Amino acid sequence: MTAIATRLEQKRDVSGAFPGPRSQELAQRRSAVVAAGVASSVPVYAADADGAIIRDVDGNQFIDLGSGIAVTSVGASDPAVVAAVQESVEHFTHTCFMVTPYESYIAVAEQLNALTPGDHEKRTVLFNSGAEAVENAVKVARLATGRNAVVVFDHAYHGRTNLTMALTAKSMPYKHGFGPFAPEVYRVPMSYPYREETEIKGEDAARRAIAMIEKQIGADQVAAILIEPVQGEGGFIVPAEGFLPTLAAWAKETGVVFIADEVQSGFCRTGAWFASEHENVVPDLITMAKGIAGGLPLSAVTGRADLLDAVHGGGLGGTYGGNPVACAAALAAIGTMKEQDLPARAGHIGDTIGSRLRALAEKTDIIGEVRGRGAMMAIELVKPGTGATTKEPNPEATKAIVQAALAEGVILLTCGTYGNVIRLLPPLVISDELLVDALDVLETAILAA
């Protein structure tokens, strides 16, 4: 990877008050006007962001190991993205593709059709958010198959709309009190190697899920299987080898649409363009968002032409779907990913993080497991002395570690069904020096906990 020019010095610096007076002032203004249901995990307010650094309104600089939840994979304010956006807005900010179409939407579709797994004929439709992409993928599967049931998995996260809340596993905070939810959604066991009661191969875990589907739903009633190849909010769970291919093969045999939700795992994040590629799985439909456009809101469904073309005219779309400025950003971001070979860079980042954290796990018994793919890594934390027995989740230590790291200038995110997982999602353009510095801070915080 060649160095990308940055405006901000790529260095952490928390020399001022934390949170500082400007952040505290904004927090007071926020409490008076912003709905309480919108939560923020960091108590400082951003004034600038560049590369792998976020500068707050009080001048503190933080190493960003969250990338806006895997969005700024090409780095914050990527020069190519900024230039493309500036050029695009000089012409038009919106016409609505469903009214007066434009070339950039087509160009993004061409890129996605070429980059996603499989050499079959494909079609693409663009939307605004990951939840919107997932919801439309389900719509397509139901219409194309004439079936209603959708199968999802334990620990899954697919969004906050009514249908995607039904698809999501975790109640608090995503679903609690918001029902009733959309019907014909069925949940089956995920392959979660660390928390299986007894060790089970991926193929056998898939057959366990398939047996439940056939017994409780009936294969001929299932429109789609929807799964994250690496689960995101659920805890960065990587299923055992063989789990995904076995499910995909069964879906193909039974006419079930296999949908890969790559909203968080897509666009080079796991060391491949898409996480499905690690086991040569070719989804019928794939949903994308987050890293697609370097920070601008854009999402997509790409997949088999026969499925997407089965929908009647006007059945897919949305006023802002495939906004021209977001499309320009996506084309630039994809260009950066190719030029910088970010799949390879993600693999290198994953090796650096994995080796460091696995060595750290030998020094403390609160690290139950280090897992992930590429630059989508996680640490599952357990209560001291329980790692080899009950594997009791340790959300208290998780919270303390994240807060301690933040005070030293490193932004970390948590996740997991039990609130006990720290996830690392650094920008794929982060320098080795900055990444090592952030890992030094994380190690100190973990050992202190």
JOHU-V947082 format. One record per residue. N is the residue number from 1. SS is DSSP state (2 for helix, 1 for strand, 0 for the rest). PHI is phi as a letter, one per 40 degrees, with the letter a starting at -180 (none if undefined). Layout:
n/ss/phi
N/SS/PHI
N/SS/PHI
This chain:
n/ss/phi
1/0/none
2/0/c
3/0/c
4/0/c
5/0/c
6/0/b
7/0/c
8/0/c
9/0/c
10/0/c
11/0/a
12/0/c
13/1/a
14/0/b
15/0/c
16/0/c
17/0/c
18/0/b
19/0/c
20/0/c
21/2/c
22/2/c
23/2/c
24/2/c
25/2/c
26/2/c
27/2/c
28/2/c
29/2/c
30/2/c
31/2/c
32/2/c
33/2/b
34/0/c
35/0/d
36/0/c
37/0/c
38/0/c
39/0/b
40/0/b
41/0/c
42/0/b
43/0/c
44/0/b
45/0/b
46/1/c
47/1/b
48/1/a
49/1/a
50/1/a
51/1/g
52/0/b
53/1/b
54/1/b
55/1/b
56/1/c
57/0/c
58/0/b
59/0/g
60/0/c
61/1/b
62/1/b
63/1/c
64/1/c
65/0/c
66/0/b
67/2/f
68/2/f
69/2/g
70/2/g
71/0/c
72/0/c
73/0/c
74/0/c
75/0/g
76/1/c
77/0/f
78/0/d
79/2/d
80/2/c
81/2/c
82/2/d
83/2/c
84/2/c
85/2/c
86/2/c
87/2/c
88/2/c
89/2/c
90/0/c
91/0/b
92/0/a
93/0/c
94/0/a
95/0/b
96/0/g
97/0/d
98/0/c
99/0/b
100/0/b
101/0/c
102/0/a
103/2/c
104/2/c
105/2/c
106/2/c
107/2/c
108/2/c
109/2/d
110/2/c
111/2/c
112/2/c
113/2/c
114/2/c
115/2/c
116/0/c
117/0/c
118/0/g
119/0/b
120/0/c
121/0/c
122/1/b
123/1/b
124/1/b
125/1/b
126/1/b
127/1/b
128/0/b
129/0/b
130/2/c
131/2/c
132/2/c
133/2/c
134/2/c
135/2/c
136/2/c
137/2/c
138/2/c
139/2/d
140/2/c
141/2/c
142/2/c
143/2/c
144/2/c
145/2/c
146/0/g
147/0/b
148/0/b
149/1/c
150/1/b
151/1/b
152/1/b
153/1/b
154/0/d
155/0/g
156/0/c
157/0/b
158/0/b
159/0/i
160/0/b
161/0/c
162/2/c
163/2/c
164/2/c
165/2/c
166/2/c
167/2/c
168/0/c
169/0/c
170/0/c
171/0/c
172/0/c
173/0/c
174/0/c
175/0/b
176/0/d
177/0/g
178/0/b
179/0/c
180/0/c
181/0/b
182/0/c
183/0/c
184/0/g
185/1/b
186/1/b
187/1/b
188/1/b
189/0/c
190/0/c
191/0/c
192/0/b
193/2/d
194/2/c
195/2/b
196/0/c
197/0/c
198/0/b
199/0/d
200/0/a
201/0/c
202/2/d
203/2/c
204/2/c
205/2/c
206/2/c
207/2/c
208/2/d
209/2/c
210/2/c
211/2/c
212/2/c
213/2/c
214/2/c
215/2/c
216/2/c
217/0/b
218/0/g
219/2/d
220/2/c
221/2/b
222/1/c
223/1/c
224/1/a
225/1/b
226/1/b
227/1/a
228/0/c
229/0/d
230/1/b
231/0/c
232/0/c
233/0/d
234/0/c
235/0/h
236/0/f
237/0/c
238/1/c
239/0/c
240/0/c
241/0/d
242/0/h
243/2/c
244/2/c
245/2/d
246/2/c
247/2/c
248/2/c
249/2/c
250/2/c
251/2/c
252/2/c
253/2/c
254/2/b
255/0/g
256/0/c
257/1/c
258/1/c
259/1/b
260/1/c
261/1/c
262/0/b
263/0/d
264/0/c
265/0/c
266/0/c
267/0/g
268/0/g
269/0/d
270/0/c
271/0/g
272/0/b
273/0/d
274/0/b
275/2/c
276/2/d
277/2/c
278/2/c
279/2/b
280/0/f
281/0/c
282/0/b
283/0/c
284/0/c
285/1/b
286/1/b
287/1/b
288/1/b
289/0/a
290/2/f
291/2/c
292/2/c
293/2/b
294/0/g
295/0/h
296/0/c
297/0/c
298/0/a
299/1/a
300/1/a
301/1/b
302/1/b
303/1/i
304/1/d
305/2/c
306/2/c
307/2/c
308/2/c
309/0/c
310/0/c
311/0/c
312/0/c
313/0/d
314/0/g
315/0/c
316/0/b
317/0/i
318/0/i
319/0/d
320/0/c
321/0/d
322/0/g
323/0/d
324/2/c
325/2/c
326/2/c
327/2/c
328/2/c
329/2/c
330/2/c
331/2/c
332/2/c
333/2/c
334/2/c
335/2/c
336/2/c
337/2/d
338/2/c
339/2/c
340/0/c
341/0/f
342/2/c
343/2/d
344/2/c
345/2/c
346/2/c
347/2/c
348/2/c
349/2/d
350/2/c
351/2/c
352/2/c
353/2/c
354/2/c
355/2/c
356/2/c
357/2/c
358/2/c
359/2/c
360/2/c
361/2/c
362/0/c
363/0/c
364/0/a
365/0/c
366/0/c
367/1/c
368/1/c
369/1/a
370/1/b
371/1/a
372/1/h
373/1/b
374/0/f
375/0/c
376/1/b
377/1/b
378/1/a
379/1/b
380/1/c
381/1/b
382/1/b
383/0/c
384/0/d
385/0/g
386/0/b
387/0/d
388/0/c
389/0/b
390/0/c
391/0/f
392/0/c
393/1/d
394/0/b
395/2/c
396/2/c
397/2/c
398/2/d
399/2/c
400/2/c
401/2/c
402/2/c
403/2/c
404/2/c
405/2/c
406/2/c
407/2/c
408/0/c
409/0/h
410/1/b
411/1/c
412/0/b
413/1/b
414/1/b
415/1/a
416/0/h
417/0/d
418/0/b
419/0/g
420/0/b
421/1/b
422/1/c
423/1/b
424/1/b
425/0/b
426/0/c
427/0/d
428/0/c
429/0/b
430/0/c
431/0/c
432/2/d
433/2/c
434/2/c
435/2/c
436/2/c
437/2/d
438/2/c
439/2/c
440/2/c
441/2/c
442/2/c
443/2/c
444/2/d
445/2/c
446/2/c
447/2/c
448/2/c
449/0/c
